[in-house]
């Protein structure tokens, strides 16, 4: 019986700060080949190749802004043809831009205070510095840290503004489909990608699951990024549902093996259900 053919989309040359995308994808694809026939391609080549495969797996493909035209064409073709794409192209998190930070905040979710209009600046807590980021940004592209006096000239509807919060550490929760896999944290706020394994409490997992359940991705890998405020509460920083880097190299061998098994099982479920 022929095996399922996967087109694995990755940018092996993307120069991520503090991470090596290529190492993670080389390792992960070597394991997925145990179950699937698989080929790797750059995101700019996905549209021309995808029809020859049973499904497309989007992994460390880098910020979409770097190839927006190619991604838009790929997405439109996938939706038109019903192509099977993992992660599903139905996400409301970073996959659709950062509007979700405004929507979740308005709905009462625990999110870093965020506004996108000059008229709403008064709703933000006072801070010495503010973070300004593009709504369609990723991987800190276009991010600026400014004073309050600079804000009025920067808000044009295309950016978000947040107070620069004094937090204890950042922590990320990783899910395959809706199943929690592991958590990692950066104990030094100045070193975002110097990660260590983190054992979440029940309250931590409840926090992370709220966002996964809110999102509209049944099949896919999601990363919930949060910061631990000085008061002890967790606040959402980002809901990465397009191509989250997984930091698998930081995991102990048994956790890494468990993740690979979970991803294989999820892909089999996804392809079987389709």
QUIURQUI-V576230 format. One record per residue. N is the residue number from 1. PHI is phi as a letter, one per 30 degrees, with the letter a starting at -180 (999 if undefined). OMEGA is omega as a letter, one per 30 degrees, with the letter a starting at -180 (999 if undefined). D_LAST is the distance of its C-alpha to the last C-alpha in Angstrom with 1 decimal. Layout:
{{N;PHI;OMEGA;D_LAST} {N;PHI;OMEGA;D_LAST}}
This chain:
{{1;999;a;17.9} {2;d;l;16.8} {3;d;l;15.2} {4;d;a;12.3} {5;c;l;14.0} {6;c;l;14.1} {7;c;a;16.3} {8;c;a;18.1} {9;c;a;20.0} {10;a;l;23.3} {11;c;a;26.9} {12;d;a;28.9} {13;c;a;32.2} {14;d;a;31.7} {15;d;a;34.9} {16;d;l;33.7} {17;d;l;36.7} {18;i;a;37.0} {19;b;l;33.7} {20;b;a;32.6} {21;e;a;29.1} {22;d;a;29.4} {23;d;a;30.3} {24;d;a;27.4} {25;d;l;24.8} {26;d;l;26.8} {27;d;a;26.7} {28;d;l;23.1} {29;d;l;21.9} {30;d;l;24.4} {31;d;l;22.6} {32;d;l;19.0} {33;d;l;20.4} {34;d;a;21.0} {35;c;a;17.4} {36;b;l;16.0} {37;d;a;17.7} {38;b;l;18.4} {39;b;l;20.6} {40;c;l;22.1} {41;a;l;23.0} {42;d;a;24.9} {43;e;l;23.3} {44;d;a;25.5} {45;c;a;24.0} {46;d;a;20.3} {47;d;a;20.2} {48;d;a;22.0} {49;c;a;19.9} {50;d;a;16.3} {51;d;l;15.6} {52;d;a;16.6} {53;b;l;13.9} {54;d;a;10.3} {55;a;l;10.0} {56;c;l;12.9} {57;c;l;14.5} {58;c;a;17.3} {59;b;a;20.1} {60;d;a;23.9} {61;c;l;24.0} {62;i;a;27.1} {63;d;a;28.1} {64;d;a;26.4} {65;e;a;30.0} {66;d;a;30.8} {67;a;a;28.5} {68;e;a;27.7} {69;d;a;27.8} {70;d;l;25.3} {71;d;l;22.9} {72;d;l;23.2} {73;d;l;22.5} {74;d;a;19.4} {75;d;a;18.0} {76;d;a;19.0} {77;d;l;17.5} {78;d;a;14.1} {79;d;a;14.2} {80;d;a;15.7} {81;c;a;13.3} {82;i;a;10.0} {83;d;l;9.8} {84;d;a;7.7} {85;b;l;10.7} {86;b;g;11.8} {87;d;l;13.7} {88;e;a;11.9} {89;d;a;14.5} {90;c;a;15.4} {91;d;l;18.1} {92;c;l;21.6} {93;d;a;23.3} {94;e;l;24.6} {95;e;a;21.7} {96;c;a;23.5} {97;j;a;27.0} {98;c;l;29.3} {99;e;a;29.9} {100;e;l;28.2} {101;d;l;31.4} {102;d;a;33.4} {103;d;a;31.0} {104;d;l;30.8} {105;d;l;34.5} {106;d;a;35.3} {107;d;l;33.2} {108;i;l;35.2} {109;d;l;32.9} {110;d;a;34.8} {111;b;l;34.5} {112;e;a;37.2} {113;e;a;39.2} {114;b;l;38.0} {115;b;l;39.3} {116;b;l;39.0} {117;b;l;42.1} {118;e;a;45.8} {119;d;a;46.6} {120;c;a;44.5} {121;e;l;46.0} {122;d;l;48.3} {123;d;a;45.4} {124;d;l;44.9} {125;d;l;46.9} {126;d;a;49.8} {127;b;l;49.3} {128;d;l;51.2} {129;b;l;48.3} {130;b;l;45.1} {131;c;l;41.8} {132;c;a;40.8} {133;b;l;37.3} {134;d;l;35.3} {135;d;a;32.6} {136;c;a;30.4} {137;d;l;31.8} {138;a;l;30.4} {139;h;l;32.1} {140;i;l;35.4} {141;d;l;35.5} {142;i;a;38.2} {143;d;l;39.0} {144;b;l;42.7} {145;c;a;44.9} {146;b;l;47.8} {147;d;l;50.5} {148;d;a;50.6} {149;d;a;53.0} {150;d;a;50.6} {151;d;a;47.8} {152;e;a;48.9} {153;d;a;48.9} {154;c;a;45.4} {155;d;a;43.4} {156;b;a;42.2} {157;j;a;38.9} {158;c;a;36.9} {159;b;l;37.6} {160;c;l;37.4} {161;b;l;40.5} {162;b;l;40.6} {163;d;l;43.6} {164;d;a;43.8} {165;d;l;43.5} {166;d;a;45.5} {167;c;a;43.0} {168;d;l;43.3} {169;a;l;40.2} {170;c;l;36.6} {171;b;a;33.8} {172;b;l;30.0} {173;c;a;27.3} {174;c;a;24.1} {175;b;l;20.8} {176;c;a;17.5} {177;h;l;15.0} {178;c;a;17.8} {179;c;l;19.6} {180;d;a;23.0} {181;c;a;23.8} {182;a;l;27.3} {183;b;l;29.8} {184;b;l;32.3} {185;b;l;35.3} {186;c;a;38.0} {187;d;l;41.3} {188;c;a;43.2} {189;e;a;42.3} {190;d;a;43.7} {191;b;a;41.3} {192;e;a;37.7} {193;c;l;36.1} {194;d;a;38.5} {195;c;l;36.1} {196;b;l;36.6} {197;e;a;34.5} {198;b;l;34.8} {199;c;a;34.6} {200;d;l;33.5} {201;d;l;35.2} {202;e;l;33.5} {203;d;l;34.5} {204;e;a;33.0} {205;d;l;29.6} {206;d;l;29.9} {207;e;a;30.7} {208;d;a;27.7} {209;d;l;25.2} {210;e;a;26.5} {211;d;l;25.1} {212;d;l;21.7} {213;d;l;21.4} {214;d;a;22.8} {215;d;a;20.3} {216;c;l;17.1} {217;c;l;14.8} {218;d;a;12.6} {219;b;l;11.1} {220;l;l;14.1} {221;c;l;17.6} {222;b;l;20.4} {223;b;l;24.1} {224;c;a;26.5} {225;c;a;30.0} {226;b;l;33.0} {227;b;l;36.8} {228;c;a;39.2} {229;d;a;41.9} {230;d;l;45.5} {231;d;l;45.5} {232;j;a;42.8} {233;d;l;39.9} {234;c;l;36.5} {235;b;l;35.6} {236;d;l;32.3} {237;c;a;32.8} {238;a;l;29.3} {239;c;a;25.7} {240;c;a;24.0} {241;b;l;20.2} {242;c;a;19.9} {243;b;a;21.3} {244;d;l;23.4} {245;d;a;25.8} {246;c;a;25.6} {247;h;a;29.2} {248;d;a;28.1} {249;d;a;31.5} {250;d;a;33.2} {251;d;l;31.5} {252;d;a;33.2} {253;e;a;31.7} {254;d;l;30.3} {255;d;l;28.5} {256;d;l;27.1} {257;d;l;25.9} {258;d;l;24.3} {259;d;l;22.4} {260;e;l;21.2} {261;d;l;20.0} {262;d;l;18.2} {263;d;l;16.4} {264;e;a;15.5} {265;d;l;14.2} {266;d;l;12.2} {267;d;l;10.6} {268;d;l;9.9} {269;d;a;8.4} {270;d;a;6.2} {271;d;l;5.1} {272;d;l;5.4} {273;d;l;3.8} {274;d;999;0.0}}
